């Protein structure tokens, strides 16, 4: 076998056919001879060990990361991160929307106060410089705090022009909020909460405070009291509110407008109110060029002094009634409008005289209505009779007149006298 060191095993004595290759197979029809030639593997070694010797076991190599698994895990991680970020952003967005909605709801009454009611001044305003200046000083130029008046009381007969005067004084002034009292039994804090759309009065206080901070000055709160308000609870709520809101907290400038002397008298304000009385127009005021120009617009044609004198003698200086006559005269004619108005005036006078037959004035039922009417009619010039040593109070007089829809005489708190509003 040459130079090779061969070791072989012969089974059953079969003749050999040899070759010098490393591995040699000898075959015959009845026997298989396998000759394994290896320099380092003795033939007497068991087959199992020979197999192990030929193919020694190797330590398993640590398997590397599976790219697909890694990729799937990466995608899942990114998806989870994105989902978490989305949820976080959604929660933040919802929280911001809720906060924005809550802030919007909180700021709504504040914006209402700031926007308020824009008083541009009506086209049918007739200048009254003296009364205008008095009201303007009362609202915007209060005295020093030691003698401060914590609200302004504007009184005057119905349709005398109080609202138009306020419009002219408050025009171009931001932060004017108007609330009306039209029902007996209602209290001002409740009405104010309803007007601002809130439930608690503390929200009203906060809204006025924030509005004042935004405006740089206190808002003006105008409280318009209907002439039919007689309930003491309602009127007392106005007085208490004006003191607390206007003076002690200083949240707003309070202006109380009343057409009835009885209503105004019950809103005492502890004697710390600034009174502004809007008197009826005088005949001289109605004869000015500006007034006649305004009457001509209502009448639809030129108004002469004779027209003004006739109307003034019928309804006095109540500009609202004068406007009604001239507007009606444009439709039905001047004579017809005067005739219809005379019937209304006669009705008012009859209602005033009936006060005596229905009990008179006040809790003592003083029957002085007819007597007072004669005293006023006989008084010279302004037809005003002084309120001295009378057996009834102005509030009793005003309540009785209001309850019976009688308005030919009114009480002037400035002159402290009973005066004629119409003949």
C-alpha positions as CSV (number, residue, x, y, z in Angstrom):
1,X,0.0,0.0,0.0
2,X,2.9,2.3,-0.6
3,X,4.0,4.7,2.0
4,X,0.7,4.9,3.6
5,X,0.2,3.3,7.0
6,X,-3.0,1.4,6.5
7,X,-4.9,-0.6,8.9
8,X,-7.7,-2.7,7.8
9,X,-10.1,-5.3,9.0
10,X,-10.9,-8.2,6.8
11,X,-14.3,-9.8,7.1
12,X,-14.9,-13.4,6.2
13,X,-11.5,-13.8,4.4
14,X,-12.7,-12.3,1.1
15,X,-9.9,-11.5,-1.4
16,X,-9.0,-7.8,-1.4
17,X,-8.8,-5.3,-4.2
18,X,-6.9,-2.4,-2.9
19,X,-6.2,1.1,-4.0
20,X,-4.2,3.7,-2.4
21,X,-7.0,6.3,-2.0
22,X,-7.9,7.5,1.5
23,X,-11.1,5.7,1.5
24,X,-11.7,2.4,-0.2
25,X,-14.8,0.3,-0.6
26,X,-14.6,-3.3,-1.6
27,X,-17.7,-4.9,-2.8
28,X,-18.7,-8.4,-3.6
29,X,-22.0,-10.1,-4.1
30,X,-22.1,-11.6,-0.6
31,X,-19.9,-9.3,1.5
32,X,-19.1,-5.6,1.9
33,X,-15.7,-4.6,3.0
34,X,-15.2,-1.2,4.2
35,X,-11.7,0.0,4.5
36,X,-11.2,3.3,6.3
37,X,-7.8,4.7,6.0
38,X,-7.0,7.5,8.4
39,X,-3.7,8.3,9.9
40,X,-5.2,9.4,13.2
41,X,-8.1,7.1,13.5
42,X,-7.2,3.6,14.5
43,X,-9.5,1.0,13.0
44,X,-10.1,-0.8,16.3
45,X,-11.9,2.3,17.7
46,X,-15.7,1.9,18.0
47,X,-17.7,3.3,15.2
48,X,-19.5,5.8,17.4
49,X,-16.2,7.2,18.7
50,X,-14.7,7.2,15.1
51,X,-17.7,9.2,14.0
52,X,-17.1,11.7,16.8
53,X,-13.4,11.7,16.1
54,X,-14.0,12.4,12.4
55,X,-16.7,15.1,13.2
56,X,-15.9,16.5,16.5
57,X,-18.8,18.4,18.1
58,X,-18.5,22.2,18.0
59,X,-19.9,24.7,20.3
60,X,-23.0,26.2,18.9
61,X,-22.4,29.7,17.7
62,X,-24.6,32.3,19.3
63,X,-27.4,33.0,16.9
64,X,-27.4,36.6,15.6
65,X,-30.5,38.7,15.7
66,X,-33.2,37.9,13.3
67,X,-33.7,40.9,11.1
68,X,-37.4,40.3,10.6
69,X,-38.0,40.0,14.3
70,X,-36.0,43.1,15.0
71,X,-37.8,45.0,12.3
72,X,-41.2,43.9,13.6
73,X,-40.3,44.8,17.1
74,X,-39.1,48.2,15.9
75,X,-42.3,48.8,14.0
76,X,-44.3,47.8,17.0
77,X,-42.3,50.1,19.3
78,X,-42.7,53.0,16.9
79,X,-46.5,52.3,16.7
80,X,-46.8,52.1,20.4
81,X,-44.8,55.3,20.8
82,X,-46.9,57.1,18.2
83,X,-50.1,55.8,19.8
84,X,-49.0,57.0,23.2
85,X,-48.1,60.4,21.7
86,X,-51.4,60.6,20.0
87,X,-53.3,59.8,23.1
88,X,-51.3,62.4,25.1
89,X,-51.9,65.0,22.5
90,X,-55.6,64.2,22.4
91,X,-55.9,64.5,26.1
92,X,-54.0,67.8,26.0
93,X,-56.3,69.1,23.3
94,X,-59.4,68.0,25.1
95,X,-58.1,69.7,28.3
96,X,-57.3,72.9,26.4
97,X,-60.8,72.9,24.8
98,X,-62.4,72.4,28.2
99,X,-60.3,75.1,29.7
100,X,-61.1,77.4,26.8
101,X,-64.8,76.7,27.1
102,X,-64.7,77.4,30.8
103,X,-62.8,80.6,30.3
104,X,-65.2,81.6,27.5
105,X,-68.1,81.0,29.9
106,X,-66.4,82.9,32.7
107,X,-65.6,85.9,30.4
108,X,-69.1,86.1,28.8
109,X,-70.7,88.3,31.5
110,X,-67.5,90.5,31.5
111,X,-67.8,91.1,27.7
112,X,-71.5,91.9,28.1
113,X,-70.7,94.6,30.6
114,X,-67.8,96.0,28.5
115,X,-70.0,96.0,25.4
116,X,-73.0,97.3,27.3
117,X,-75.5,99.4,25.5
118,X,-74.1,102.0,23.1
119,X,-75.8,105.3,23.6
120,X,-75.3,107.3,20.4
121,X,-78.0,109.8,21.2
122,X,-81.3,109.9,19.5
123,X,-82.2,112.1,16.6
124,X,-85.2,113.5,18.5
125,X,-83.1,115.0,21.3
126,X,-83.7,118.6,22.2
127,X,-80.8,120.3,23.9
128,X,-81.2,121.2,27.6
129,X,-77.8,122.6,28.7
130,X,-78.5,123.2,32.4
131,X,-80.0,119.7,33.1
132,X,-77.4,118.1,30.8
133,X,-74.5,119.6,32.7
134,X,-76.1,118.7,36.1
135,X,-76.5,115.0,35.1
136,X,-73.0,114.8,33.6
137,X,-71.4,116.2,36.7
138,X,-73.4,113.9,39.0
139,X,-72.3,110.8,37.0
140,X,-68.7,111.5,36.1
141,X,-67.6,114.2,38.6
142,X,-68.5,112.9,42.1
143,X,-67.5,114.9,45.1
144,X,-64.7,113.8,47.4
145,X,-65.1,110.6,49.3
146,X,-65.8,112.1,52.7
147,X,-69.2,113.3,51.3
148,X,-69.5,110.8,48.4
149,X,-72.9,110.1,47.0
150,X,-72.8,106.4,46.1
151,X,-75.6,106.6,43.4
152,X,-77.4,109.0,41.2
153,X,-81.2,109.3,41.3
154,X,-82.7,110.6,38.1
155,X,-86.4,111.4,38.5
156,X,-89.0,113.1,36.4
157,X,-92.5,112.5,35.1
158,X,-93.2,109.9,32.5
159,X,-92.1,110.8,29.0
160,X,-90.3,114.0,30.1
161,X,-87.1,112.9,28.3
162,X,-85.0,111.2,31.0
163,X,-83.9,108.4,28.7
164,X,-82.9,110.7,25.8
165,X,-81.0,112.9,28.2
166,X,-79.1,109.9,29.6
167,X,-78.3,108.7,26.0
168,X,-76.8,112.0,25.2
169,X,-74.7,112.1,28.5
170,X,-73.5,108.5,28.1
171,X,-72.9,108.5,24.4
172,X,-69.4,107.3,23.4
173,X,-68.9,106.0,26.9
174,X,-67.9,102.4,27.0
175,X,-69.1,100.1,29.7
176,X,-72.8,101.2,30.2
177,X,-75.0,98.4,31.2
178,X,-78.8,98.9,31.5
179,X,-81.2,96.7,33.5
180,X,-84.9,97.2,34.0
181,X,-87.2,96.4,36.8
182,X,-90.7,95.8,35.4
183,X,-92.3,93.3,37.8
184,X,-93.3,93.8,41.4
185,X,-91.7,91.3,43.8
186,X,-88.5,90.9,41.7
187,X,-85.2,91.9,43.4
188,X,-82.4,93.7,41.7
189,X,-79.7,91.0,42.3
190,X,-81.9,88.3,40.8
191,X,-82.8,90.5,37.8
192,X,-79.1,91.4,37.3
193,X,-78.0,87.7,37.4
194,X,-80.6,86.9,34.7
195,X,-79.5,89.8,32.5
196,X,-75.9,88.6,32.6
197,X,-76.9,84.9,32.2
198,X,-75.3,83.7,35.5
199,X,-76.6,81.9,38.5
200,X,-74.7,83.3,41.5
201,X,-74.4,86.9,42.4
202,X,-70.7,86.5,43.3
203,X,-70.2,86.0,39.5
204,X,-71.8,89.4,38.9
205,X,-69.4,91.0,41.4
206,X,-66.4,89.3,39.8
207,X,-67.6,90.3,36.3
208,X,-67.9,94.0,37.2
209,X,-64.5,94.0,38.9
210,X,-62.8,92.5,35.8
211,X,-64.7,94.8,33.5
212,X,-63.5,97.8,35.5
213,X,-59.9,96.5,35.3
214,X,-60.2,96.0,31.5
215,X,-61.9,99.4,30.9
216,X,-59.6,101.4,33.3
217,X,-62.7,102.9,34.9
218,X,-65.8,101.7,36.7
219,X,-68.7,100.6,34.5
220,X,-72.0,102.6,34.7
221,X,-75.0,100.5,35.7
222,X,-78.3,102.1,34.8
223,X,-81.3,100.8,36.7
224,X,-84.6,101.7,35.0
225,X,-87.6,101.4,37.4
226,X,-91.0,101.1,35.7
227,X,-93.5,103.6,37.0
228,X,-95.8,100.7,38.1
229,X,-93.3,99.3,40.6
230,X,-94.7,99.7,44.1
231,X,-93.5,96.7,46.0
232,X,-91.4,97.8,48.9
233,X,-89.3,94.7,48.7
234,X,-88.3,95.5,45.1
235,X,-87.5,99.1,45.9
236,X,-85.6,98.3,49.0
237,X,-83.4,95.8,47.1
238,X,-82.4,98.6,44.8
239,X,-81.5,100.9,47.8
240,X,-79.4,98.1,49.4
241,X,-77.8,97.1,46.2
242,X,-76.8,100.7,45.4
243,X,-75.1,101.1,48.8
244,X,-73.3,97.7,48.7
245,X,-72.4,97.7,45.0
246,X,-71.8,101.4,44.3
247,X,-70.2,102.6,47.6
248,X,-68.8,99.9,49.8
249,X,-67.4,97.7,47.0
250,X,-67.1,100.5,44.4
251,X,-67.8,98.1,41.5
252,X,-69.9,100.4,39.4
253,X,-71.4,103.9,39.1
254,X,-75.1,103.4,39.9
255,X,-77.7,105.5,38.1
256,X,-81.3,104.8,39.2
257,X,-84.0,106.2,36.9
258,X,-87.6,106.5,38.2
259,X,-90.7,108.1,36.8
260,X,-92.5,108.0,40.1
261,X,-91.7,110.2,43.0
262,X,-93.1,107.4,45.2
263,X,-90.6,104.9,43.9
264,X,-87.7,107.4,44.2
265,X,-88.7,108.3,47.7
266,X,-88.5,104.6,48.9
267,X,-84.9,104.3,47.5
268,X,-83.4,106.3,50.3
269,X,-79.7,105.4,49.9
270,X,-79.2,106.5,53.5
271,X,-79.4,110.1,52.4
272,X,-76.3,109.7,50.2
273,X,-77.7,109.9,46.8
274,X,-77.2,112.6,44.2
275,X,-80.6,113.8,43.0
276,X,-81.1,114.9,39.4
277,X,-84.6,116.0,38.6
278,X,-85.5,116.4,35.0
279,X,-88.3,118.9,34.9
280,X,-90.8,119.4,32.1
281,X,-89.9,121.7,29.3
282,X,-90.9,125.3,29.5
283,X,-92.8,127.1,26.8
284,X,-89.6,129.1,26.0
285,X,-87.6,125.9,25.5
286,X,-90.3,124.6,23.1
287,X,-90.2,127.8,21.1
288,X,-86.5,127.6,20.3
289,X,-85.5,127.1,16.7
290,X,-84.0,123.7,17.5
291,X,-87.2,122.5,19.2
292,X,-89.5,123.7,16.4
293,X,-87.2,122.1,13.9
294,X,-87.7,118.8,15.7
295,X,-91.5,119.3,15.9
296,X,-91.5,119.9,12.1
297,X,-89.9,116.5,11.5
298,X,-92.6,114.8,13.6
299,X,-95.4,116.9,12.1
300,X,-94.2,116.6,8.5
301,X,-94.6,120.3,7.9
302,X,-93.5,123.6,9.4
303,X,-94.5,124.2,13.0
304,X,-95.4,127.7,14.1
305,X,-95.4,129.3,17.5
306,X,-99.2,129.0,17.6
307,X,-99.0,125.2,17.2
308,X,-96.5,125.0,20.0
309,X,-98.6,127.2,22.4
310,X,-101.7,125.1,21.7
311,X,-100.0,121.8,22.4
312,X,-98.2,123.2,25.5
313,X,-101.4,124.4,27.0
314,X,-102.9,120.9,26.6
315,X,-100.1,118.6,27.8
316,X,-97.5,120.9,29.4
317,X,-93.8,120.4,28.9
318,X,-93.8,116.6,28.6
319,X,-91.9,116.1,25.4
320,X,-93.1,112.5,24.9
321,X,-96.7,113.6,24.8
322,X,-95.9,116.5,22.5
323,X,-94.2,114.1,20.1
324,X,-97.2,111.8,20.1
325,X,-99.5,114.7,19.2
326,X,-97.4,115.9,16.3
327,X,-96.9,112.4,14.9
328,X,-100.6,111.7,15.1
329,X,-101.3,115.1,13.5
330,X,-99.3,114.1,10.5
331,X,-101.7,111.2,9.9
332,X,-105.2,112.5,11.0
333,X,-104.6,116.2,11.0
334,X,-103.8,118.7,13.8
335,X,-107.3,119.4,15.0
336,X,-108.2,115.7,15.3
337,X,-105.0,115.0,17.2
338,X,-105.7,117.8,19.6
339,X,-109.3,116.5,20.2
340,X,-108.1,113.0,20.9
341,X,-105.5,114.3,23.3
342,X,-108.1,116.4,25.2
343,X,-110.1,113.3,25.9
344,X,-107.0,111.6,27.4
345,X,-106.3,114.7,29.5
346,X,-109.9,114.8,30.7
347,X,-109.6,111.1,31.7
348,X,-106.4,111.8,33.7
349,X,-108.1,114.7,35.5
350,X,-111.1,112.6,36.3
351,X,-108.9,109.8,37.7
352,X,-107.1,112.3,39.8
353,X,-110.4,113.6,41.3
354,X,-111.6,110.1,41.9
355,X,-108.8,109.6,44.4
356,X,-110.8,111.4,47.0
357,X,-113.9,109.1,46.5
358,X,-111.6,106.0,46.6
359,X,-110.0,106.8,49.9
360,X,-107.5,109.6,49.3
361,X,-103.8,109.7,50.1
362,X,-101.8,107.5,52.3
363,X,-102.6,105.3,55.3
364,X,-104.8,108.0,56.8
365,X,-106.8,108.2,53.6
366,X,-106.5,112.0,53.4
367,X,-109.0,113.3,50.9
368,X,-107.0,116.2,49.5
369,X,-106.8,115.5,45.8
370,X,-109.3,118.0,44.6
371,X,-108.0,120.6,47.0
372,X,-104.4,120.1,45.9
373,X,-105.5,120.3,42.2
374,X,-107.1,123.7,42.9
375,X,-104.0,125.0,44.8
376,X,-101.7,124.0,41.9
377,X,-104.0,125.6,39.3
378,X,-104.2,128.8,41.3
379,X,-100.4,129.0,41.8
380,X,-98.8,131.6,39.6
381,X,-96.1,131.2,37.0
382,X,-94.8,127.6,37.3
383,X,-98.1,126.3,38.8
384,X,-96.3,124.6,41.7
385,X,-97.7,124.5,45.2
386,X,-95.1,124.1,48.0
387,X,-95.1,120.9,50.2
388,X,-95.5,122.5,53.6
389,X,-97.6,121.2,56.5
390,X,-99.6,118.9,54.3
391,X,-101.4,115.9,55.9
392,X,-99.8,113.4,53.5
393,X,-96.3,112.6,52.3
394,X,-95.0,112.8,48.7
395,X,-94.8,109.0,48.6
396,X,-98.4,108.6,49.6
397,X,-99.4,111.1,46.9
398,X,-97.3,109.4,44.2
399,X,-98.6,105.9,45.1
400,X,-102.2,107.0,44.9
401,X,-101.7,108.8,41.6
402,X,-99.8,105.9,40.1
403,X,-102.3,103.3,41.2
404,X,-105.2,105.2,39.5
405,X,-103.3,106.1,36.4
406,X,-103.7,109.8,37.1
407,X,-100.9,112.1,36.0
408,X,-102.0,115.7,35.8
409,X,-99.9,116.7,38.9
410,X,-96.5,115.5,39.9
411,X,-94.2,116.0,42.8
412,X,-91.0,118.0,42.2
413,X,-88.4,116.8,44.7
414,X,-86.0,119.7,43.9
415,X,-88.6,122.4,44.5
416,X,-90.3,120.2,47.1
417,X,-93.6,121.2,45.6
418,X,-96.6,119.7,43.7
419,X,-96.7,121.0,40.1
420,X,-98.9,120.8,37.1
421,X,-97.8,118.4,34.3
422,X,-100.9,119.1,32.3
423,X,-104.0,121.4,32.8
